[in-house]
Amino acid sequence: MIKIGLTGSIGMGKSTVLSMFAELGAATWDADAAVHRLYAKDGQAVGPIGNAFQGVVSDGAIDRAMLAKQVLNDPLALQLLEEIVHPLVGEDREAFMTAAAHSGAKAAVLDIPLLFENDTEKFFDVTVVVSAPAEVQRERVLSRPGMSEEKFKAISSLQTPDAEKRQKADYIIDTGQPLEKTRDAVKAVYEAIIQRATTP
């Protein structure tokens, strides 16, 4: 099974591209969705995060807005949060990989927001970066509920610049174009990866 690492900065369209890979038959895993499961009611991260950060648990789930207020501009708080969450996300990812391998999938595509930042690319056979022009990214991000210019800047400061990601990637998918063109690009990349892996 080919392991494909998918990444891209905030607002670049990773989730959209991931769903397109799923349509082509790849097994797919989304790190953000895994975090949502961990933060949801009775999720594995609720207890440990609630103990570490006061007032962030509401109705048995993590209130992400309250948590963001405490960690976004505090490197030590962010580090503590990562120390709690990363191992749990890792367990979720390993369970997915085992299930995907058993399912007989040709490829597994994993959406990892901080793929290069956390030096995770070495675990993958291929890396794919999702990218769009800066003004498109900005428009998408600022249209999200609860997003502000300040929050966007804080998140962006933690991410490797888009140009650097593009340089490191094996493949780049441009999402700053009509959806059908992006879908065609995803198909072309997926077929190229499968062909490269199966050609002696």
C-alpha positions as CSV (number, residue, x, y, z in Angstrom):
1,M,0.0,0.0,0.0
2,I,1.4,3.4,-1.0
3,K,1.5,5.9,1.8
4,I,0.8,9.4,0.5
5,G,1.2,12.5,2.8
6,L,-1.1,15.3,1.9
7,T,-0.5,18.8,3.3
8,G,-1.0,22.5,2.7
9,S,-1.4,25.7,4.7
10,I,-4.7,26.8,6.2
11,G,-7.4,27.5,3.6
12,M,-5.6,25.8,0.7
13,G,-8.3,23.2,0.2
14,K,-6.8,20.0,1.8
15,S,-10.2,18.6,2.8
16,T,-11.7,19.1,-0.6
17,V,-8.7,17.4,-2.3
18,L,-8.7,14.5,0.3
19,S,-12.4,13.8,-0.6
20,M,-11.4,13.7,-4.3
21,F,-8.7,11.1,-3.5
22,A,-11.4,9.1,-1.6
23,E,-13.6,9.2,-4.7
24,L,-10.8,7.6,-6.7
25,G,-10.7,4.7,-4.2
26,A,-7.8,5.7,-1.9
27,A,-8.2,5.1,1.8
28,T,-8.2,8.5,3.5
29,W,-7.5,9.9,7.0
30,D,-7.8,13.5,8.2
31,A,-5.8,14.7,11.1
32,D,-8.2,17.5,11.9
33,A,-11.1,15.0,11.9
34,A,-9.1,12.8,14.3
35,V,-8.7,15.9,16.6
36,H,-12.4,16.6,16.4
37,R,-13.1,13.0,17.5
38,L,-10.7,13.3,20.4
39,Y,-12.2,16.7,21.5
40,A,-15.8,15.5,21.2
41,K,-18.0,14.4,24.1
42,D,-16.3,11.5,25.8
43,G,-13.3,11.8,23.5
44,Q,-9.9,10.6,24.8
45,A,-8.4,14.1,24.9
46,V,-11.2,15.7,27.0
47,G,-10.0,14.6,30.4
48,P,-6.3,15.4,29.9
49,I,-6.9,18.8,28.2
50,G,-9.5,19.7,30.8
51,N,-6.9,19.0,33.6
52,A,-4.2,21.1,31.9
53,F,-6.4,24.1,30.8
54,Q,-9.0,25.6,33.1
55,G,-12.5,26.3,31.7
56,V,-12.1,24.6,28.3
57,V,-14.6,21.7,28.8
58,S,-18.2,22.4,28.0
59,D,-20.9,19.7,28.1
60,G,-18.2,17.0,28.3
61,A,-16.4,18.2,25.1
62,I,-13.6,20.6,24.5
63,D,-14.7,24.2,23.6
64,R,-12.2,24.9,20.8
65,A,-12.7,28.7,20.9
66,M,-11.9,28.8,24.7
67,L,-8.8,26.5,24.1
68,A,-7.6,28.6,21.2
69,K,-7.7,31.8,23.4
70,Q,-5.3,30.1,25.9
71,V,-2.8,28.5,23.5
72,L,-2.7,30.6,20.2
73,N,-0.1,33.2,21.4
74,D,1.5,31.2,24.2
75,P,4.2,28.8,22.9
76,L,4.5,27.0,26.2
77,A,0.7,26.3,26.4
78,L,0.8,25.2,22.7
79,Q,3.6,22.8,23.5
80,L,1.7,21.3,26.4
81,L,-1.4,20.9,24.3
82,E,0.7,19.2,21.5
83,E,2.3,16.8,24.1
84,I,-1.2,15.7,25.1
85,V,-2.8,15.5,21.6
86,H,0.0,14.2,19.3
87,P,0.3,10.8,20.9
88,L,-3.5,10.3,20.7
89,V,-3.6,11.4,17.1
90,G,-0.8,9.0,16.4
91,E,-2.8,6.1,17.9
92,D,-5.8,7.1,15.7
93,R,-3.5,7.2,12.6
94,E,-2.0,3.8,13.3
95,A,-5.4,2.2,13.7
96,F,-6.4,3.7,10.4
97,M,-3.3,2.4,8.6
98,T,-3.8,-1.1,10.0
99,A,-7.5,-1.1,8.8
100,A,-6.5,0.4,5.4
101,A,-3.8,-2.3,4.8
102,H,-6.3,-5.0,5.7
103,S,-8.9,-3.6,3.3
104,G,-6.5,-4.1,0.4
105,A,-6.5,-0.4,-0.6
106,K,-3.8,0.4,-3.2
107,A,-3.0,3.7,-1.5
108,A,-3.7,5.5,1.8
109,V,-3.8,9.3,1.7
110,L,-3.3,11.0,5.0
111,D,-4.1,14.7,5.5
112,I,-1.4,16.0,7.8
113,P,-1.6,19.8,8.3
114,L,2.0,20.1,9.8
115,L,3.6,17.4,7.7
116,F,6.9,19.3,7.0
117,E,6.8,21.4,10.2
118,N,6.8,18.2,12.3
119,D,9.3,16.3,10.1
120,T,6.6,13.7,9.3
121,E,7.3,13.5,5.6
122,K,9.9,10.7,6.1
123,F,7.0,8.3,7.0
124,F,5.5,8.6,3.5
125,D,6.4,7.3,0.1
126,V,5.1,10.4,-1.6
127,T,4.2,13.9,-0.5
128,V,1.5,16.1,-2.1
129,V,1.0,19.8,-1.4
130,V,-2.3,21.6,-1.9
131,S,-1.8,25.2,-2.9
132,A,-3.7,28.3,-4.0
133,P,-2.8,32.0,-4.6
134,A,-2.4,34.0,-1.4
135,E,-5.5,36.2,-2.0
136,V,-7.7,33.1,-2.6
137,Q,-6.3,31.5,0.6
138,R,-6.9,34.7,2.6
139,E,-10.5,35.1,1.3
140,R,-11.3,31.5,2.2
141,V,-9.9,31.7,5.7
142,L,-11.4,35.0,6.6
143,S,-14.9,33.8,5.5
144,R,-14.8,31.1,8.2
145,P,-16.9,31.6,11.3
146,G,-15.0,33.0,14.3
147,M,-11.9,33.7,12.2
148,S,-10.1,37.1,12.5
149,E,-7.1,38.7,10.9
150,E,-5.2,38.2,14.1
151,K,-6.1,34.5,14.4
152,F,-5.2,34.0,10.7
153,K,-1.7,35.6,11.3
154,A,-1.1,33.5,14.4
155,I,-2.0,30.2,12.6
156,S,0.1,31.2,9.5
157,S,3.1,32.0,11.7
158,L,3.2,28.4,12.9
159,Q,3.1,27.0,9.3
160,T,6.0,26.6,6.8
161,P,5.5,29.2,4.0
162,D,3.6,27.9,0.9
163,A,6.6,28.4,-1.4
164,E,8.8,26.3,0.8
165,K,6.1,23.5,1.0
166,R,5.8,23.5,-2.8
167,Q,9.6,23.2,-3.1
168,K,9.6,20.1,-0.8
169,A,6.6,18.3,-2.4
170,D,6.7,15.5,-4.9
171,Y,3.5,16.7,-6.4
172,I,1.5,20.0,-6.2
173,I,-2.2,20.4,-6.7
174,D,-3.5,23.9,-7.4
175,T,-7.0,24.5,-5.9
176,G,-7.2,28.2,-7.1
177,Q,-9.0,27.0,-10.2
178,P,-12.5,25.7,-10.9
179,L,-13.4,22.5,-8.9
180,E,-13.6,20.3,-12.0
181,K,-10.0,21.3,-13.0
182,T,-8.8,20.5,-9.4
183,R,-10.6,17.1,-9.7
184,D,-8.8,16.4,-13.0
185,A,-5.5,17.4,-11.3
186,V,-6.1,15.1,-8.4
187,K,-6.9,12.2,-10.7
188,A,-3.7,12.8,-12.8
189,V,-1.5,12.9,-9.6
190,Y,-3.2,9.8,-8.2
191,E,-2.7,7.8,-11.4
192,A,0.9,9.0,-11.7
193,I,1.7,7.9,-8.1
194,I,0.0,4.5,-8.6
195,Q,1.9,4.0,-12.0
196,R,5.2,5.0,-10.4
197,A,4.7,2.6,-7.6
198,T,3.7,-0.4,-9.7
199,T,6.2,0.1,-12.6
200,P,9.4,-2.0,-12.0
